[in-house]
Structures are given as C-alpha cells and as structure tokens.
Amino acid sequence: MITPPGADDRPTVHLDPIPATVRHDVVRGGPHRGPKLLADEFFLLAHDDRSGRPRLHDAATNYGVAAALLGELAAAGSISFDRGRLWVLDHRPPQDWLQHRVLARLVAEPQHTATRTWLAFLAETVPEQVAERLWQAGKVAPQQRRRRLLRTSVVYVPTDTNVAAWSWARLSTHLREYKHLQPFDLALMGIATSCGLDQFILDGAGPSVFANLRRQLQAAPQPMRELLADLDTAIGSAVLSHRT
C-alpha cells in the first residue's frame, strides 16, 4: 500500500562551442546500443560517465529516475497526466519488465491518482531497478566502494564512456545549435532541467541557449508539462524536508 504524501525569434549569434570533452564521433551519431529508454538515459546522465559517481544529490536523482520511468509509460500511451493526477489509459502490459512492473502497480492501486504520490513512491523503489536494467543491457557494472566508518556503497560504473556520455553530448550539441528537440530528448532535457542538470549539460552556454530551451519546454505537450511541474514541486519539497 502506498501512503500519499501530503514565432521563431532565435538570435543570429555565433554558436556556443561544443565542450572539448565531447568526442566528435559521439556527437555525430553516437555509440548508442539498444532501444532508448528514458529512465536509463537519465540515470546515465545523472552519473559521471567514467566513475559512475552521482552528479546530483540523492533526492534529485531518485525523483528524476521516477519521473523518467513514468515518462516511458506515457510515451507508450499507457498513462497520462492532468492537473496533478496520473491516469492509466491502457492496462496492457508493456514488453519491458520494469515498465510492466510499474504499470501493474499503478493498476493495482487505482485509489492513488496524485502524480506526486507516485513520484515519491517510485523514487524509493525504482532507481536500483533502473540500474539493474542497465546492468542487464551491459551498460554498467556494479562496484562496491568503501565509505567512512567502514560502510560500503554500490556504484554503477559505465562499461563504455562513449555510451554513457552520449545523452549529454547529444543534448548539449543540439541545444547549442538551436535545434528543435525531438519528443524523447525534450522529455529527457525537461527532467534534467527540473533536477538541476541543465547547468552541467549547457556549461558555458550563453543566455540565448537557455532561453531557447525554456521556449521549447513551454511549448511541450500538456502531459509532459504537467509531469515536469509535479517533479519540480516534489524535488523542492524533498530538499526542503531534508534541510529541516
């Protein structure tokens, strides 16, 4: 049982330079292997492409992964979002095992429709499962790291730096070139922005690049805007709760 918690006006300016750390073979086509899955790509984006160490605090990472997994189901037509509520549109199980598991839980708990309720629940349960899905795809390998007081933690180290860096390289390049993001990349960049990764992806970019991103997000389909708004609120509440 889930407990509920409370007109193209782009400027004619020189393009911002692509960061030197982005390999040109990655930018051109990318070494992506297998189907693109929103939660997988966000997970890789939220962690260093060499060490696997997180780029964000835990709450932002976990809520971002949760939102991305809901975004996968929305893209498949299984669910939608409206005025803070999540609605199941199609009960048919997806082929992906993790999407299947999450949709089954949504169907089994019809009394809970608040999107923030599901974000909070999934933030506690799915990040490790997304890491497992990436491990099954051969994109990460778990490693134990010793921390203070002899405690250990598991870090998921990318098996191929180019694969792990592909998401941020692609997003950074397209936005710096003022390209219109496709729905998958717009959703990924929207979630990344809500979690604070836009500053990393667009490091050194000028104000016009960020303004173009905001315009694209404001013109996104309503369900996507609804999910991102709830994600913003959920992360803000989680951070505030941690500080107090």
N, C-alpha and C positions, 0 to 999 in steps of 0.2 A: 504494500500500500504506500502510495506517495503522500507525503504530508505537504499541503500547499504552503508556500511562504507568503507570509503576508502578500533663337536663330543663331547659328554658329558664330560666335564672336571671339574665337580664339585669336590671340595676338600674333602678329608676324614678327617673331623673335627667333634668335638662334636657339636650337635645341639644346637642352641641358645635356652635358656629357654623360655617356654611359659610364658607370663606375669601372675603374680599371680592373677590379677583381672579377668582373663578369667576363667569362670566356666567350669569344665571338662564335664558337661553334654551338654553345649553349643558346645564345641569343637568336641565331639564325633558325634553328629548327628544334633544338633541344634533344636530349637523350632520353626522353620520357619513355618508360616501358609500361605497358598495360593500360587499362582504362583509367581515365582521370576521375578521381573520387575527391569530392570537395573537402571532406574531413581529413583525408590522407594528405592532401596538398597543404591544408592549413597547418597540420601537425608538423610537416617538414619545414614550412615557412616560419613557424614559431620556435624552431630549434636551430642551433648553429649547424651549418651544412657539413662541418668537419667533425666537431666534437660531440654533437648531439645535445649540448647543454642548452637549457631554455633561454630564450631571448626576452621573455616576459615573466611577470610574477605568476604564481600558480593559478590564481582566480581567473585572470585574463585568458591564459592558455586553456584552462578547462572549459570555461564558458564559450570560448571561441570554437573549440572542438565540438561541443554540444550543438552550437548553432549551425556549424558546418554540416553535421550529420542530419539535422532537421532539414537543412538546405538540400541535401541529397534526396531526401524523400519528397520534398516539394518539387524539385526538378523532375522527378519521376511521375508526378501527378498524384502521389499517394496522399499528400496533406496540403493544406494551405493555411494562411494566417489572415486574420481580420480583426482589427480593433482589440488587440491584446489576447486574442483567442486562437487556439490551434484546432483545426477541424480535419478529421480523417475523411478523405474523399474516395479512397479506393482501398478495400481491405485485402486485395490480392497480394500474396507475399512476394516481395522482391527476390531476385536471384541471389543478390549479395547477402551473406549470412548475417552481417551486422545490421544492415538495413532491415532485414527480416525480423531480427530480434527486437529492434527498437519499435518498428511498426506494430508488432504483436503486443508490445507493452502499451502502446497508445490505444490500441483497440480494446485491450483488457481493462483499461481504466477510463471509461468514457465520462465518468463524473468529473474528471480533471481536464479542463479545457484551457486554462490560462497558460499562455506561452511561457511566461516566466517560471511557472511551476515546473514545466518540463525542462527548461534550460537548467534550473537548479538541480533537478534530479539527475539529468544526463551528465552534468558537469562532474558529478560524484562518481559516475559509473562507466562512462564510455571512453575517456582518454586512454586508459590502458588497453581497451579493446581495439581502438583505432591503431595503437602501437602494435598490437598483435596482428592486425590485418596487414600492416606494413611489413612486419616480420615475415608473415606468410608469403608476401609478394617478393621477398628477398631484398627489400629496400632499406631495412635497418637491421641491426644486430644488437641484442641487449647486452649491456656490460654493467657489472657491479662496480660502483665507486665507493670508496671508504670516505666517510664524513667524520665530523668531530664526534668525540666520545664513542669511538669505535662503531658508530652506526653506518650502515651502508644504504645506498640508493641505487636504483637501476636507471641507467641512461641508455637511450636507444640511438646508437651511433650509425649514421648513414653508411651504407656499403658502397655508394658511388656519390662522390661530392657533386658531380655534374647533375645527376638526377635530383639530388636534394636541393640544389641551387636553382633548378630550372624555374620554379614558380616565381621567386622574387626577381630573377633575371628577366623573365618574360614581362611581368607586370611593370617593372621599372622601365624597361625599354619602351614598351607601348605607351605608357603614360608620358614619358619624356618626349616622345614623338607625336603627342596629342592624338593618338589613335583612339577610335571608339572601341571600348572593351566589349567583347562578346559576353553573353549572359553568365557563363561559368566564371570567367575572370572578373566580371563586375561583382558577382556574389563573393568571390574569394577576397577581392580588394575591399569590399564593404565590411566583411567580417574582420579583416586585418586592420582596417581603419578604426573600427569600434574598439579593438583590443590594443591600439596604440602602435601597431607595426608599420603604419604609413610613414612615420619618420625614418624608420630603418630602410624601407623599400625605396623611398624617394630622398634619401640623404643627399644634400647638396642641390636639390632641385629648386627652381625659382618659384615665387608665389603663383605665377600663371599656371604651373603644373598642378599645384594643389587646388587652385580654383577650378580648373578643368575637371579634376577628379570629383570635386563637390557637385558640379553641374551634372555629371554623369550619374552620381548616386541619387541626386534629387529627381532625376528622370527615370529611375529604375522602376520596374513593375511594383505595384502596390504591395503584394505579399512580401516581396523582398524588403521593401522599406519598413513594413510592419515588423518583420523579424529583426532587422537591424536596430529599430527603435527599442524593442524589448531587450535586445542584447546590451545596448548602451545602458539602459536602466539597471539591468541585472548586474553588470560589471560594476557600475557605480555603487550600488548597494552593497555588493560583496566587499569592495575596497573600503567603504566607509565602516562596515561592520568589523573588518579586521583591525582598522585603526582605533576603534573604540573598545 
